[in-house]
């Protein structure tokens, strides 16, 4: 049985504890590896290595850091297929889907390659007689990322390239459900020339998380996961004096107006709802059908849901793989059953799906629910699975009110041919990321990713310009160089410009 170890100070480390957790193949249900579970001792070892590395890495030139990032980016290109298969084998998503997340993560590396321009400070000449002012930004020190199972490559790549390129050292605590991608990326960094100790991986569960949140040697924590845990991470980390990025859950609505192309809208909503088996924080989980669009939209959504090709993630032609664990499969199928008892119409029932040759895999098919109301569990809960709920409203304003009343504010989309409707929608919804005829509006790397309300705890989004601000702190320098033999009178009054 393969054992997945920590990666600390440039090489695999077995850890001090013998406790391990299973890593499953979701397509077969079989245990394929064990991952070591670290805690306070492993976190402390990683902090020690990262602190030592910070002393030299923070003093490295922008050219050196950029060269590492360019080399790392090229290695991600060369090993995209291999890394995609590693992700697919442990998560269950298709290899093509896994490759897609690698590409979106690589875009942040490309952004980090240009930090020489982004990190330029400002200069103000002669703010007072003989006085100039300039500013610059410096790294924080040792920072950490706690990341979820659903994007084992992309979400960490939204964090560590910017943190490392700005001069910090990094400790990653990935999900123990699919941990191998983190170690693979660590080895790519080594091959790219990153010094030992700059990037470290500590595997584990709550013990490792709590150790990261409390360790005095860690200056900042980035987190992506469920809202309850995001609130916990934010509270604990700030209590211990750390900066925090804490991104929580989502309930993303796609609104379809009567003037929309229903084939186009339903096709993109279907992909947004069932891609990666719905295990995305930007997945479309609610379709809001406005007015007379409803019956036609549900008819097309039903057809397209039944056409989704479900199977092992490494099988050619597969569009949707299994869920990540048996517990996730049971939770999603129970949610469909509950929706039926609460009055929803189960248009497409994905429960009980069996794939030939993979009967013990964690599969469930796409489910489509119609006539869902805001009181039903299928609407109130973040199901994180291939379940699409349809809510019917009469007007666009009612759709906007529905979205704004939801506690989550991660992403939303509008399908329409009306520019006026689109402008009204994007100005009035209380959501952080909006798509117009785009179902999954994940911003490019040079913008920042983050929702509103319970989807973002605190006020710091991730990657892009916000990432640079998060992983650095500013210094402002006021300078005077008096001429020799020219006295400048010192005053006791508060200084002013003159």
C-alpha positions in Angstrom: 0.0 0.0 0.0 1.4 3.4 -1.0 2.0 5.9 1.8 1.8 9.6 1.0 4.3 11.5 3.2 4.7 15.2 4.1 7.1 17.4 2.1 9.2 19.5 4.3 12.5 21.3 3.6 12.8 20.0 0.0 12.1 16.2 0.5 9.5 13.7 1.7 9.2 13.3 5.5 7.4 10.4 7.2 6.2 12.4 10.2 6.4 11.6 13.9 3.0 9.9 14.2 2.0 6.6 12.8 -1.6 7.7 12.3 -2.8 7.6 8.6 -6.0 8.0 6.7 -7.3 6.1 3.6 -7.2 7.6 0.1 -9.8 6.0 -2.1 -10.3 5.5 -5.8 -13.8 7.0 -6.2 -14.4 5.1 -9.4 -14.0 1.7 -7.8 -14.5 2.5 -4.1 -11.2 0.7 -3.3 -8.6 2.1 -1.0 -5.5 2.9 -3.1 -3.1 4.6 -0.6 -2.6 5.9 3.0 -1.7 9.4 3.8 0.2 10.3 7.0 -1.7 12.7 9.3 0.4 15.3 10.9 -0.2 17.7 13.8 1.6 20.3 15.9 5.0 18.6 15.6 4.9 18.4 11.8 3.6 22.0 11.5 6.4 23.2 13.8 9.0 21.3 11.8 7.7 23.0 8.6 7.6 26.4 10.2 11.3 26.0 11.3 12.3 25.1 7.8 10.2 27.9 6.3 11.6 30.4 8.7 15.2 29.5 7.9 14.4 29.7 4.2 12.7 33.0 4.5 15.9 34.7 5.7 17.5 34.2 2.3 14.5 33.9 0.0 13.0 37.2 1.1 16.4 38.8 0.1 16.5 37.2 -3.3 16.1 39.4 -6.3 12.9 39.8 -8.3 14.8 38.3 -11.2 15.6 35.2 -9.3 12.1 34.7 -8.1 10.7 35.4 -11.6 13.1 32.8 -13.1 11.8 30.2 -10.7 8.2 31.0 -11.6 8.9 30.8 -15.3 10.5 27.4 -14.9 7.7 26.2 -12.6 5.1 27.4 -15.2 6.9 25.4 -17.9 7.0 22.3 -15.7 3.2 22.6 -15.1 2.8 22.6 -18.9 5.0 19.6 -19.5 3.4 17.5 -16.7 -0.2 18.6 -17.2 -1.4 15.2 -18.3 0.4 13.4 -15.5 -0.9 15.7 -12.8 -4.4 15.6 -14.3 -4.4 11.8 -14.0 -3.2 12.0 -10.3 -6.1 14.4 -9.5 -8.6 12.2 -11.4 -7.5 9.1 -9.6 -8.0 10.5 -6.1 -10.9 13.1 -6.7 -12.9 11.3 -9.4 -13.3 14.2 -11.8 -12.4 13.5 -15.5 -8.8 13.9 -16.6 -9.9 16.7 -18.9 -11.6 18.5 -16.1 -8.5 18.1 -13.9 -6.3 19.5 -16.7 -8.7 22.5 -16.9 -8.1 23.2 -13.2 -4.3 23.0 -13.8 -4.6 25.5 -16.6 -6.6 27.9 -14.4 -4.0 27.5 -11.6 -1.2 28.0 -14.1 -2.7 31.4 -15.0 -1.8 32.6 -11.5 1.7 31.4 -12.0 1.8 33.5 -15.2 0.5 36.5 -13.2 3.3 35.9 -10.7 5.9 35.9 -13.4 5.1 39.6 -14.0 5.3 40.7 -10.4 8.4 42.8 -11.2 6.0 45.3 -12.7 3.1 44.9 -10.2 5.4 45.4 -7.2 6.8 48.7 -8.4 6.3 51.3 -5.7 5.5 55.0 -6.1 7.6 58.1 -5.7 6.5 61.7 -5.0 9.2 64.4 -5.5 9.4 67.6 -3.4 6.4 67.0 -1.2 7.9 69.7 1.0 11.1 71.7 0.5 13.8 69.2 0.0 11.6 66.3 1.0 10.6 63.2 -1.1 8.3 60.3 -0.3 8.3 56.8 -1.8 6.8 53.5 -0.9 7.4 49.8 -1.4 6.0 46.4 -0.2 7.7 43.6 1.7 6.8 40.0 2.3 5.2 38.9 5.6 7.3 35.8 6.4 5.9 32.3 6.7 2.4 32.0 5.4 0.1 29.0 5.1 -2.8 27.7 2.9 -5.5 25.3 4.0 -7.3 24.0 0.8 -10.3 21.8 -0.1 -10.6 18.5 -1.9 -12.5 19.7 -4.9 -9.6 21.5 -6.6 -6.4 19.9 -5.2 -4.2 21.8 -7.7 -6.0 25.0 -8.7 -6.9 26.4 -5.3 -3.4 26.0 -3.9 -2.1 27.5 -7.1 -4.2 30.5 -6.4 -2.2 31.0 -3.2 1.4 29.9 -3.2 2.8 31.3 -6.5 1.9 34.9 -5.4 3.0 34.3 -1.8 6.3 32.8 -3.0 6.9 35.3 -5.8 6.5 38.2 -3.3 9.2 36.7 -1.1 7.3 34.7 1.5 7.7 31.0 2.3 4.7 28.7 2.3 3.2 25.8 4.1 0.3 24.0 2.4 -2.2 21.8 4.3 -4.2 20.1 1.5 -7.2 17.9 1.9 -6.4 14.4 3.1 -8.9 13.0 0.6 -6.8 13.7 -2.4 -3.3 14.7 -1.2 -1.0 13.5 -3.9 -1.2 16.6 -6.2 0.3 18.7 -3.4 3.5 16.6 -3.2 3.7 16.4 -7.0 3.6 20.2 -7.2 6.2 20.4 -4.4 8.6 18.3 -6.5 8.0 20.5 -9.6 9.0 23.5 -7.5 12.2 21.6 -6.6 12.9 21.0 -10.2 12.2 24.6 -11.0 15.1 25.6 -8.7 13.1 26.8 -5.7 15.3 26.6 -2.6 14.5 24.0 0.1 12.1 25.1 2.8 10.3 27.8 0.7 7.4 25.4 -0.1 6.3 22.7 2.3 3.4 20.3 2.6 1.9 19.1 5.8 -0.9 16.5 5.5 -3.5 16.0 8.2 -6.9 16.9 9.5 -8.2 19.2 12.3 -5.0 18.8 14.4 -2.9 20.1 11.6 -5.3 23.0 10.9 -5.5 24.0 14.5 -1.7 23.9 14.8 -1.4 26.2 11.8 -4.0 28.7 13.2 -2.2 28.9 16.5 1.5 28.7 15.5 3.2 32.0 16.4 5.7 31.6 13.5 2.9 31.8 10.8 2.0 35.3 9.8 -1.0 34.7 7.5 -3.5 32.0 6.6 -5.4 31.5 3.3 -8.4 29.1 3.5 -11.1 27.8 1.0 -13.9 25.5 2.2 -17.3 25.5 3.8 -18.7 28.6 5.5 -18.8 27.1 9.0 -15.1 26.2 8.8 -14.2 29.5 7.1 -15.8 31.3 10.1 -13.8 29.1 12.5 -10.5 29.6 10.6 -11.1 33.4 10.5 -11.9 33.6 14.2 -9.0 31.4 15.4 -6.4 32.9 13.1 -7.3 36.5 13.9 -7.3 35.7 17.6 -3.7 34.6 17.2 -2.8 37.8 15.3 -2.7 36.5 11.8 -4.0 37.9 8.5 -6.7 35.7 7.1 -8.3 35.0 3.7 -11.3 32.8 4.4 -13.6 31.8 1.5 -16.7 29.9 2.3 -19.6 28.1 0.6 -22.0 29.0 -2.2 -25.4 28.6 -3.6 -25.0 29.9 -7.2 -28.1 30.9 -9.1 -28.4 31.1 -12.9 -31.3 33.3 -14.1 -32.9 32.6 -17.4 -35.1 35.3 -19.0 -37.7 34.6 -21.7 -35.6 36.3 -24.4 -32.7 33.9 -23.8 -31.6 31.2 -26.2 -32.9 28.2 -24.2 -30.7 25.6 -25.9 -27.6 27.8 -25.2 -28.7 28.6 -21.6 -29.6 25.0 -20.8 -26.4 23.6 -22.3 -24.2 25.9 -20.2 -26.3 25.5 -17.1 -26.1 21.7 -17.4 -22.3 21.8 -17.7 -22.1 24.3 -14.8 -24.3 22.1 -12.6 -23.0 18.6 -13.3 -19.3 19.3 -14.3 -17.0 17.8 -11.7 -20.1 16.1 -10.3 -21.2 19.5 -8.9 -18.3 19.6 -6.5 -17.3 23.2 -7.3 -17.8 26.3 -5.2 -18.8 28.0 -8.5 -21.2 25.2 -9.6 -24.6 26.2 -10.8 -27.0 24.7 -8.2 -30.1 26.8 -8.8 -31.7 27.7 -12.1 -34.2 30.6 -11.8 -36.7 30.4 -14.6 -38.4 33.8 -15.2 -41.9 33.9 -16.6 -42.7 31.9 -19.7 -39.1 30.7 -20.0 -39.8 28.0 -17.3 -41.5 25.1 -19.1 -39.2 25.3 -22.1 -36.1 25.6 -20.0 -37.0 22.6 -17.8 -37.7 20.5 -20.9 -34.3 21.2 -22.4 -32.6 20.8 -19.0 -34.2 17.4 -18.7 -33.0 16.3 -22.1 -29.5 17.5 -21.5 -29.2 16.0 -18.0 -30.2 12.6 -19.4 -27.5 12.9 -22.1 -24.6 13.5 -19.6 -22.1 10.6 -19.9 -21.2 9.4 -16.4 -18.2 7.1 -15.8 -14.7 6.7 -14.5 -12.7 9.9 -14.8 -10.0 8.4 -16.9 -12.4 6.8 -19.5 -12.5 8.6 -22.8 -15.8 10.4 -23.4 -16.7 10.6 -19.7 -18.3 14.0 -18.9 -19.0 13.4 -15.2 -17.1 11.2 -12.7 -18.0 9.9 -9.3 -18.3 11.8 -6.1 -15.2 11.9 -3.9 -16.4 9.6 -1.1 -19.1 7.2 -0.2 -20.4 9.6 2.4 -20.7 12.3 -0.3 -22.7 10.0 -2.5 -25.1 9.1 0.3 -25.5 12.7 1.3 -26.4 13.8 -2.2 -28.9 10.9 -2.8 -30.5 11.5 0.6 -31.0 15.2 -0.4 -32.8 14.2 -3.6 -35.1 11.9 -1.6 -35.8 14.7 0.9 -36.6 17.1 -1.9 -39.3 14.7 -3.2 -40.9 14.4 0.2 -40.9 18.2 0.6 -42.8 18.6 -2.6 -40.3 19.1 -5.4 -40.8 17.4 -8.7 -37.9 15.0 -9.4 -37.7 15.4 -13.2 -34.4 13.4 -13.5 -33.4 11.0 -10.7 -29.7 10.2 -10.6 -29.9 7.9 -7.5 -28.8 4.3 -7.7 -26.7 4.7 -10.8 -24.4 1.7 -11.3 -21.5 1.7 -13.8 -20.5 -1.6 -15.4 -17.3 -2.8 -13.9 -17.3 -0.1 -11.3 -20.3 -1.2 -9.2 -18.7 -0.1 -5.9 -17.7 3.3 -7.1 -19.2 6.5 -5.6 -21.4 7.3 -8.6 -24.7 9.1 -8.7 -26.2 10.5 -11.8 -27.4 14.0 -12.6 -30.6 15.0 -10.7 -33.0 17.7 -11.8 -35.6 19.1 -9.4 -38.5 21.4 -10.5 -40.9 23.5 -8.5 -38.4 23.9 -5.7 -39.2 26.6 -3.1 -36.9 28.6 -0.8 -38.1 26.6 2.2 -36.9 23.3 0.9 -33.6 21.7 2.1 -32.5 21.3 -1.6 -32.4 25.1 -1.8 -31.3 26.0 1.7 -28.3 23.6 1.8 -25.1 23.6 -0.1 -25.4 20.1 -1.6 -22.1 20.0 -3.4 -23.2 17.4 -5.8 -24.9 16.9 -9.2 -28.3 18.3 -8.2 -29.9 21.2 -10.1 -32.9 22.9 -8.5 -35.3 24.9 -10.6 -37.2 27.8 -9.0 -39.9 29.7 -11.0 -40.5 33.4 -10.6 -42.5 36.0 -12.6 -40.0 38.8 -13.2 -36.3 39.7 -13.2 -36.8 41.9 -10.1 -38.2 38.8 -8.2 -35.1 36.8 -9.4 -32.8 39.6 -8.0 -34.7 39.7 -4.7 -34.4 35.9 -4.5 -30.7 35.9 -5.0 -30.1 38.8 -2.6 -32.1 37.0 0.1 -29.9 34.0 0.0 -27.1 34.0 2.6 -24.4 33.1 0.1 -23.0 35.5 -2.4 -20.3 33.7 -4.4 -21.3 33.6 -8.0 -24.4 34.1 -10.3 -25.2 34.3 -13.9 -27.9 35.8 -16.2 -28.9 34.4 -19.6 -30.5 37.1 -21.7 -30.4 39.0 -25.0 -31.1 42.3 -23.3 -28.2 44.6 -22.4 -30.6 46.7 -20.2 -31.6 43.6 -18.2 -28.0 42.5 -17.9 -26.9 46.0 -16.7 -29.7 46.1 -14.1 -28.9 42.6 -12.9 -25.2 43.2 -12.4 -25.7 46.4 -10.6 -28.4 45.2 -8.2 -27.4 41.6 -7.2 -25.3 41.3 -4.0 -22.9 38.9 -5.4 -19.1 39.0 -5.8 -18.7 37.4 -9.3 -21.3 37.7 -12.0 -21.6 36.1 -15.5 -23.7 37.4 -18.3 -24.4 34.4 -20.6 -21.4 32.8 -18.8 -22.5 30.1 -16.2 -19.3 29.8 -14.2 -17.8 33.3 -13.9 -14.4 32.5 -12.4 -12.2 35.7 -12.9 -8.9 35.6 -14.7 -5.8 35.6 -12.6 -5.3 39.4 -12.9 -8.6 40.0 -11.2 -9.4 38.7 -7.7 -11.7 35.8 -6.7 -14.1 36.3 -3.9 -17.8 36.4 -3.0 -20.0 38.4 -0.7 -22.0 37.6 2.4 -21.4 34.1 3.8 -19.2 33.2 0.9 -16.3 35.4 2.1 -15.5 35.7 5.8 -13.6 38.9 6.4 -12.7 41.2 3.5 -9.8 39.7 1.6 -10.4 37.9 -1.7 -7.9 35.6 -3.3 -5.2 35.8 -6.1 -4.8 38.8 -8.4 -4.2 42.3 -7.0 -5.8 41.3 -3.7 -3.4 38.4 -3.4 -0.4 40.8 -3.7 -1.8 43.1 -1.0 -2.6 40.1 1.3 0.9 38.6 1.1 2.8 41.9 1.5 2.8 44.9 3.7 3.7 48.5 2.7 6.4 50.8 3.9 6.4 54.5 3.2 9.7 56.4 3.4 10.0 60.2 3.9 13.4 61.4 2.9 15.4 64.7 3.3 19.1 65.2 2.3 20.1 68.6 3.7 22.9 70.4 2.0 26.2 70.6 3.9 26.5 73.7 6.1 22.8 74.4 5.4 20.8 74.2 8.7 17.1 73.1 8.7 15.3 74.5 11.7 13.7 71.7 13.8 10.2 72.6 15.0 8.2 71.3 17.9 4.9 71.8 16.1 3.4 68.9 14.1 5.3 68.9 10.7 3.5 70.2 7.7 4.4 70.6 4.0 5.8 74.0 3.0 
